[in-house]
C-alpha cells in the first residue's frame, strides 16, 4: 500500500455514518483504497444496507474527504452491494462541467 493510500484510508475511515454514529472504519465500510496513477485514488465501500437511503450522500462524503488529503488530485468512489450502486457510482464520479 502506498503512503497516499494509507492517508486516504485513514481519512475516509474517520467519516461518521449519521445513521449509526460510528465511523466507516468501525463499520468496516471501506473495502479498498488503491492509487492507480500518481494522485488518483479509487475508494471502494459497502453501505450498511443494500437499501441504505443515504448511500449517495455517503459516497460524496467519502469523495470530498479523500480530495482533502494532500497529494490527491482525483478521487473515484465506488459503492458495492447497494440496489442502486450503478446510479450512485455514475453520479459520484461524473466529471464536473467547467
Secondary structure, 3 states (H helix, E strand, C coil): CCHHHHHHHHHHHCCECCCCCCEHHHHCCEEEEEECCCCEEEEEEECCCCCCCCHHHHHHHHHHHHHCCCCCCEEEEEEECCCCHHHHHHHHHCCCCC
